[in-house]
């Protein structure tokens, strides 16, 4: 028969309420003694009552064992938990003539989310361990890859080094060969150029000797030509030039004598004209001086009266010249009282005698004082 023992909200050793569901397979033992015992226990009972009796026994042991374990022990090792329940319950149900063929834990759960939290922690731990494992694996893979790369690069660099060494040795050997070849070529070229230079030098020496001989002959020819041209020049140019020079000298001497004579004649003419002009100027000057002397004698005979007459004759002209600018003036205004106007007129009139004295040298006041009937007074009658 199949039984499903259940325990709900049974506290574990940690006080966490758990609910556990199990599955048990049971049968009646066939041994005579055990069969007799089973008959005594279940005689007159129905199958349901028999199952209920066995189920209660299993559930009781399940609760008892669950209270001695932790949640982790129940959850992580269900087989051990089921074996422990079967081991503890087997003697009791055996005394009822019942044998437990198998007992397994079907489900374990709780209503306080303990298993869920435990699962999260376990999940996180597992995930952490997995990440760490992945990181370690990647690290190991990277290390291994780096080691492989290092080995590969070491081999590559070693190979490249050998190649470069061989290439360098080849280039050095080739350079040595080229140097020997170039040295031989240079020596051959220098020897060729030296021999060619010697030959050219000999040829040039011969050419110079030829040029020297030619130059000497050319100099002799040019010397003869110069002598010939000199004689020709002497005959065709020098002698006629000397004759022409003598002719020109004679003509120049004749023209010079003629020019000197003309210059003497012109000088004499100018001298006579100057003497005549000087005599005329002297005569004119003497006449003017005599006229002035006679005028002075006349003035001296007449005395101050004559001078006064001349001054009086000149005064209108002087007054006209002085008044010429005033003729263009429309109006003259004297600012001040009657006394000031009289004083200004008196001052203006008193400046006339000094002006006449400065222009003619005649003291007008003294001359007027000598006129019969005239009196000298320092005051001027007031103008009405």
Helices and strands as residue ranges (DSSP letters): E 2-3, E 6-11, E 17-28, H 32-42, H 47-66, H 71-76, H 78-94, E 98-109, H 114-233, I 234-238, H 239-302, H 304-323, G 325-328, H 338-360, H 364-370
